[in-house]
Every structure is written in C-alpha cells, then in structure tokens.
Amino acid sequence: MTLPPDIGYRGPTACAAAGITYRQLDYWARTELVQPSVRPAHGSGTQRLYGFRDILVLKVVKRLLDTGVSLQQIRTAVQHLRDRGVQDLAQITLMSDGVSVYECTSPDEVIDLLQGGQGVFGIALGRVWREVEGSLAEMPGERAGEDDSDYPGDELARRRKARKTG
C-alpha cells in the first residue's frame, strides 16, 4: 500500500487500526511520543491526521506496552524508528527482554540475542505493517488540505463552524 503523503486518518480511525484508546492517542500526541505527521492539531476544533507510518508506530507502542516494556524504553525505540525511512520498517524485527528493546535486521542478529539466555519476544514490523494495511483498507482517509467540516461524521466540527458563521 503506497498512500500519498498527504492522506491521513482521524483519531478514532487511528485508534481502531492500532487497537488503542483515544485517551492513549491523545496522551501520546501531547507528550510527543507519537505525533500526527499529516496534520497536527492547531488549537481547539482542528483534527489531527495520522499517516500510515504513524499508525504503524502506534500499534508497535501498544504491543510493547502490553508486554511490560517501560514507556522510557518505548520512547527510545520510537525515536529510533523515526530515524528510519518508511521502506526500511517492513524489514525490521524488534526484540525485547521486557526491559530493553533491540532492533534485529537479520536472522543472525536474532540468534545472537536469543543466545543471551534470557526470554525475549519479537515484533516483526512487516507483519504489523500488513495488519495496519488491512485495518485501514475499509476506513475513511482524507487529504491534509481538506476542511474539517467536510468530514461526514464530524458533527462537532459542523456545530463549531455554524457557531462561528452564525
């Protein structure tokens, strides 16, 4: 799936695709863990738009949290992912021993990590990529330049616009 860079998904759609709550999404955006790359919020009434890669990272963060990795370690891992290009992500497997997060880009690196003797788990980003693609296939996306009030399900935006013009 290759989406134009200005195609994004609203918060509720991003939450559904990543399997997180809106409260988590909002907190992670405000604390700059995962911010929307297509359109950030600009004050009250504007909608954040999350790109495909943002949603992929949200899903990875959720998986790491579910396995007990600390938010501090997750922030380090997310910063590492940010430094990578989108095409590289599908080739990465993240491994964790529940304390630290490691990147493995080859089977040899995975074997080296496993030979350390501790229990580890892995997240193959290519698989998560496909899961996010499948989730978003049926969900509404929009271009960054579109007016918020054009979104058919956004009653709140319509009311705000009516109040400003009325």
Rosetta silent file (secondary structure, phi, psi, omega in degrees, C-alpha in Angstrom):
SEQUENCE: MTLPPDIGYRGPTACAAAGITYRQLDYWARTELVQPSVRPAHGSGTQRLYGFRDILVLKVVKRLLDTGVSLQQIRTAVQHLRDRGVQDLAQITLMSDGVSVYECTSPDEVIDLLQGGQGVFGIALGRVWREVEGSLAEMPGERAGEDDSDYPGDELARRRKARKTG
SCORE:     score description
SCORE:     0.000 S_00000001
   1 L     0.000  118.714  175.766    0.000    0.000    0.000 S_00000001
   2 L  -118.507  106.993  179.914    1.548    3.292   -1.072 S_00000001
   3 L   -96.045  146.919  171.205   -0.506    6.238    0.059 S_00000001
   4 L   -58.839  147.462 -175.573    0.207    9.810   -0.921 S_00000001
   5 L   -64.160  -16.645 -179.421    1.951   11.572    1.979 S_00000001
   6 L   -95.659    8.731  175.118   -0.992   13.949    2.482 S_00000001
   7 E   -88.617  128.281 -178.835   -3.519   11.134    3.134 S_00000001
   8 E  -138.815  172.649 -177.500   -4.289   10.818    6.820 S_00000001
   9 E  -128.136  137.464  179.606   -6.682    9.266    9.264 S_00000001
  10 L   -68.532  164.812 -176.917   -8.560   10.941   12.105 S_00000001
  11 H   -50.056  -52.105 -178.615   -8.000    9.967   15.723 S_00000001
  12 H   -59.577  -36.184  177.915  -10.861    7.458   16.051 S_00000001
  13 H   -68.400  -43.808  178.121   -9.735    5.666   12.877 S_00000001
  14 H   -60.430  -41.595  179.007   -6.103    5.613   14.060 S_00000001
  15 H   -61.307  -46.505 -178.102   -7.259    4.208   17.416 S_00000001
  16 H   -63.066  -42.697 -178.136   -9.292    1.455   15.781 S_00000001
  17 H   -69.900  -33.684 -177.198   -6.432    0.455   13.455 S_00000001
  18 H   -92.164  -13.852 -179.952   -3.809    0.477   16.244 S_00000001
  19 L    76.112   35.039 -179.176   -6.013   -1.098   18.924 S_00000001
  20 L  -123.425  169.420  177.800   -5.649    1.756   21.414 S_00000001
  21 L   -88.033  160.719  177.597   -7.973    4.104   23.257 S_00000001
  22 H   -65.229  -33.746  178.449   -8.493    7.732   22.268 S_00000001
  23 H   -61.132  -43.511  176.714   -7.117    8.717   25.683 S_00000001
  24 H   -61.748  -46.390 -179.004   -3.844    6.894   24.891 S_00000001
  25 H   -58.022  -47.574 -178.694   -3.687    8.522   21.455 S_00000001
  26 H   -63.540  -44.160  179.968   -4.231   11.987   22.881 S_00000001
  27 H   -62.717  -45.576 -178.513   -1.681   11.485   25.671 S_00000001
  28 H   -65.453  -32.361  176.850    0.958   10.125   23.299 S_00000001
  29 H   -71.120  -45.159 -178.559    0.417   13.085   20.949 S_00000001
  30 H   -66.480  -32.159  179.771    0.622   15.652   23.778 S_00000001
  31 L   -92.904    6.674  175.176    3.778   14.047   25.212 S_00000001
  32 L    64.112   25.472  173.887    5.269   13.806   21.691 S_00000001
  33 L   -71.649  -52.745  175.137    5.638   10.020   21.768 S_00000001
  34 L  -136.946  110.449 -179.807    3.717    9.638   18.502 S_00000001
  35 L  -105.529  150.360  179.106    2.547   12.818   16.818 S_00000001
  36 L   -68.137  127.885 -176.679    0.392   13.027   13.694 S_00000001
  37 L   -91.082  -21.407 -177.582    2.597   13.633   10.670 S_00000001
  38 L   -80.546  -47.834  176.811   -0.107   14.531    8.139 S_00000001
  39 E  -153.059  112.060  175.535   -1.796   17.296   10.137 S_00000001
  40 L   -75.067  162.486  176.403   -1.113   18.208   13.766 S_00000001
  41 L   -73.043  137.485  176.678   -3.829   19.814   15.870 S_00000001
  42 L  -122.138   77.333  179.569   -3.774   23.606   15.764 S_00000001
  43 L    82.365 -178.629 -177.294   -5.912   24.695   18.691 S_00000001
  44 L   -65.569  134.986  173.897   -9.452   23.773   19.562 S_00000001
  45 L    96.017  -13.568  176.882  -11.605   22.372   16.790 S_00000001
  46 L   -92.248  150.204 -176.902   -8.897   21.165   14.403 S_00000001
  47 L  -104.027  132.461  172.445   -8.478   17.473   13.773 S_00000001
  48 L   -71.726  144.721  173.155   -5.173   15.628   13.878 S_00000001
  49 E  -122.998  123.066 -179.155   -4.498   13.417   10.873 S_00000001
  50 E   -98.174  133.658  175.837   -2.262   10.384   11.339 S_00000001
  51 L   -81.464  170.384  179.883   -0.335    8.886    8.447 S_00000001
  52 H   -54.917  -47.535 -177.973    0.088    5.180    7.799 S_00000001
  53 H   -62.616  -38.563  177.322    3.547    5.151    9.389 S_00000001
  54 H   -58.893  -44.149 -177.486    2.194    6.938   12.496 S_00000001
  55 H   -68.441  -36.555  175.135   -0.439    4.234   12.919 S_00000001
  56 H   -59.280  -46.448  179.973    2.174    1.521   12.445 S_00000001
  57 H   -65.788  -39.126  176.789    4.241    3.068   15.257 S_00000001
  58 H   -57.974  -42.524 -178.752    1.118    3.409   17.457 S_00000001
  59 H   -67.225  -38.145  177.527    0.453   -0.311   17.051 S_00000001
  60 H   -66.114  -43.335  177.854    4.070   -1.170   17.920 S_00000001
  61 H   -57.879  -45.334  179.585    3.921    1.060   21.019 S_00000001
  62 H   -59.359  -45.142 -179.286    0.747   -0.721   22.115 S_00000001
  63 H   -64.170  -41.138  179.094    2.355   -4.140   21.673 S_00000001
  64 H   -65.131  -42.999  177.550    5.439   -3.114   23.642 S_00000001
  65 H   -60.759  -42.388 -178.384    3.307   -1.681   26.463 S_00000001
  66 H   -62.068  -24.752 -179.055    1.224   -4.865   26.578 S_00000001
  67 L   -96.908    4.139  173.207    4.377   -6.903   27.196 S_00000001
  68 L    95.041    8.242  177.906    5.549   -4.708   30.055 S_00000001
  69 L   -71.590  139.186 -177.557    8.230   -2.581   28.394 S_00000001
  70 L   -69.806  152.516  178.384    8.608    0.790   30.146 S_00000001
  71 H   -60.281  -34.373  178.529    7.436    3.961   28.447 S_00000001
  72 H   -62.786  -45.265  177.916   11.006    5.306   28.678 S_00000001
  73 H   -66.137  -37.074  178.965   12.370    2.336   26.702 S_00000001
  74 H   -64.711  -41.316  177.601    9.490    2.666   24.229 S_00000001
  75 H   -58.040  -41.328  178.113   10.332    6.355   23.684 S_00000001
  76 H   -63.281  -44.934 -179.898   13.907    5.337   22.823 S_00000001
  77 H   -64.269  -41.854 -179.733   12.664    2.680   20.390 S_00000001
  78 H   -64.265  -40.499  177.673   10.189    5.092   18.764 S_00000001
  79 H   -61.859  -38.508  177.154   12.924    7.691   18.268 S_00000001
  80 H   -63.086  -43.437  179.280   14.996    5.011   16.556 S_00000001
  81 H   -64.447  -36.510  178.963   12.071    4.144   14.267 S_00000001
  82 H   -61.359  -33.305 -177.452   11.578    7.834   13.436 S_00000001
  83 L   -75.485   -6.715 -178.851   15.153    7.995   12.214 S_00000001
  84 L   -98.377  154.739  174.212   14.416    5.237    9.680 S_00000001
  85 L   -77.662  157.132 -177.822   12.797    5.524    6.268 S_00000001
  86 H   -58.062  -40.795 -177.001    9.336    4.046    5.714 S_00000001
  87 H   -65.514  -31.228 -179.337   10.642    1.311    3.382 S_00000001
  88 H   -68.190  -30.092 -171.692   13.111    0.046    5.999 S_00000001
  89 H   -58.469  -37.964 -176.324   10.430   -0.572    8.615 S_00000001
  90 L   -67.103  -17.595 -178.482    8.973   -3.678    6.979 S_00000001
  91 L   -93.225   -3.345 -173.057   12.377   -5.390    7.204 S_00000001
  92 L   -95.663  141.785  166.533   12.834   -4.813   10.948 S_00000001
  93 E  -118.398  125.447  174.850   12.056   -7.141   13.817 S_00000001
  94 E   -92.268  134.357  177.929   12.017   -5.550   17.247 S_00000001
  95 E  -120.188  147.468  177.564   13.042   -7.839   20.089 S_00000001
  96 E  -145.166  146.758  173.513   12.654   -7.159   23.781 S_00000001
  97 L  -100.406   13.462 -178.069   13.514   -8.896   27.002 S_00000001
  98 L    91.404   -9.410  179.366   10.827   -6.836   28.753 S_00000001
  99 L  -118.548  -55.258 -179.575   13.376   -4.215   29.776 S_00000001
 100 L  -111.174  160.056  177.786   15.231   -3.106   26.660 S_00000001
 101 E  -117.027  132.747 -178.670   14.181   -3.022   23.009 S_00000001
 102 E  -122.224  149.090  175.446   16.556   -4.240   20.294 S_00000001
 103 E  -102.816  130.674  176.618   16.390   -3.984   16.517 S_00000001
 104 E  -122.510  120.170 -179.397   17.200   -7.081   14.501 S_00000001
 105 L  -107.447   -1.873  177.599   17.513   -6.710   10.735 S_00000001
 106 L  -143.423  158.240  177.840   18.905  -10.183   10.023 S_00000001
 107 H   -59.337  -33.156  179.621   18.357  -13.732   11.317 S_00000001
 108 H   -62.292  -39.754  178.995   21.921  -13.722   12.726 S_00000001
 109 H   -65.510  -38.017  177.909   21.111  -10.760   14.983 S_00000001
 110 H   -63.916  -44.690 -179.923   18.012  -12.545   16.282 S_00000001
 111 H   -62.046  -44.634  178.693   20.081  -15.674   17.029 S_00000001
 112 H   -57.693  -43.411 -178.528   22.753  -13.617   18.837 S_00000001
 113 H   -66.460  -41.477 -178.859   20.095  -12.008   21.014 S_00000001
 114 H   -67.504  -30.255 -178.861   18.420  -15.340   21.794 S_00000001
 115 L   -72.428   -8.166  175.934   21.747  -16.915   22.780 S_00000001
 116 L   -66.142  -14.508  174.081   21.944  -14.413   25.643 S_00000001
 117 L    91.919  -13.029 -179.808   19.805  -16.880   27.562 S_00000001
 118 L   -91.610  160.470  177.106   17.027  -14.544   28.625 S_00000001
 119 L   -73.308  134.719  178.463   13.453  -14.751   27.449 S_00000001
 120 L  -134.733  162.209  171.878   12.670  -12.396   24.594 S_00000001
 121 E  -130.496  159.300 -178.435    9.750  -11.640   22.317 S_00000001
 122 E  -126.777  150.614  173.353    9.745  -10.232   18.823 S_00000001
 123 E  -124.786  107.923  178.114    7.557   -7.888   16.805 S_00000001
 124 E   -81.245  111.442 -174.489    8.020   -8.320   13.050 S_00000001
 125 H   -66.184  -26.513  175.652    7.158   -4.898   11.663 S_00000001
 126 H   -60.882  -40.463  178.560    6.367   -6.336    8.230 S_00000001
 127 H   -68.563  -43.586  177.840    3.522   -8.321    9.775 S_00000001
 128 H   -62.099  -38.742  177.215    2.287   -5.314   11.767 S_00000001
 129 H   -54.757  -50.099 -179.289    2.505   -3.304    8.512 S_00000001
 130 H   -64.835  -37.165  177.546    0.159   -5.783    6.796 S_00000001
 131 H   -62.883  -43.693  179.325   -2.230   -5.747    9.781 S_00000001
 132 H   -66.226  -41.501  176.351   -2.434   -1.943    9.667 S_00000001
 133 H   -56.189  -46.611  179.965   -2.958   -2.028    5.881 S_00000001
 134 H   -62.895  -41.545  179.779   -5.841   -4.448    6.350 S_00000001
 135 H   -64.563  -41.082 -175.420   -7.386   -2.350    9.123 S_00000001
 136 H   -80.797  -15.554 -176.117   -7.180    0.882    7.135 S_00000001
 137 L   -57.047  -33.228 -176.968   -8.447   -0.603    3.862 S_00000001
 138 L  -104.303    7.384 -175.416  -12.066   -0.120    4.935 S_00000001
 139 L  -107.867  152.490 -176.523  -11.639    3.111    6.898 S_00000001
 140 L   -76.017  129.438  171.896  -12.018    6.688    5.683 S_00000001
 141 L  -110.821  166.133  178.283   -8.860    8.633    4.941 S_00000001
 142 E  -149.846  159.263  178.936   -8.662   12.255    3.915 S_00000001
 143 E   -80.821  149.579 -175.767   -6.234   14.727    2.426 S_00000001
 144 L   -60.908  -32.549 -176.342   -4.466   17.141    4.736 S_00000001
 145 L   -81.145   -6.806 -177.370   -5.823   20.220    2.950 S_00000001
 146 L   -69.619  146.584  177.539   -9.486   19.259    3.292 S_00000001
 147 L   -69.853  134.056  179.656  -11.698   21.337    5.540 S_00000001
 148 H   -53.578  -36.067 -174.207  -12.511   19.562    8.817 S_00000001
 149 H   -73.626  -10.584  177.698  -16.195   20.281    8.383 S_00000001
 150 H   -77.953   -9.681 -179.056  -16.306   18.283    5.148 S_00000001
 151 L   -73.541  121.776 -171.372  -15.924   15.074    7.120 S_00000001
 152 L   -61.341  -28.706 -176.221  -19.346   13.420    7.059 S_00000001
 153 L   -97.383   11.311 -173.425  -19.220   12.095   10.623 S_00000001
 154 L  -102.006   76.989 -179.940  -17.919   15.227   12.297 S_00000001
 155 H   -61.923  -40.054 -178.482  -20.992   16.765   13.898 S_00000001
 156 H   -61.196  -43.427  179.307  -18.866   18.735   16.380 S_00000001
 157 H   -64.163  -39.232  178.821  -16.908   20.480   13.595 S_00000001
 158 H   -63.362  -41.620  179.206  -20.172   21.387   11.819 S_00000001
 159 H   -64.428  -42.487  179.044  -21.557   22.904   15.025 S_00000001
 160 H   -61.816  -42.357 -179.659  -18.389   24.931   15.622 S_00000001
 161 H   -65.730  -40.709  179.714  -18.457   26.237   12.059 S_00000001
 162 H   -64.749  -37.937  179.889  -22.152   27.137   12.358 S_00000001
 163 H   -66.871  -38.744 -179.835  -21.472   28.974   15.624 S_00000001
 164 H   -68.487  -38.470 -177.109  -18.618   30.992   14.024 S_00000001
 165 H   -87.542  -16.414 -174.169  -20.654   31.984   10.980 S_00000001
 166 L   -87.954    0.000    0.000  -23.939   32.429   12.807 S_00000001
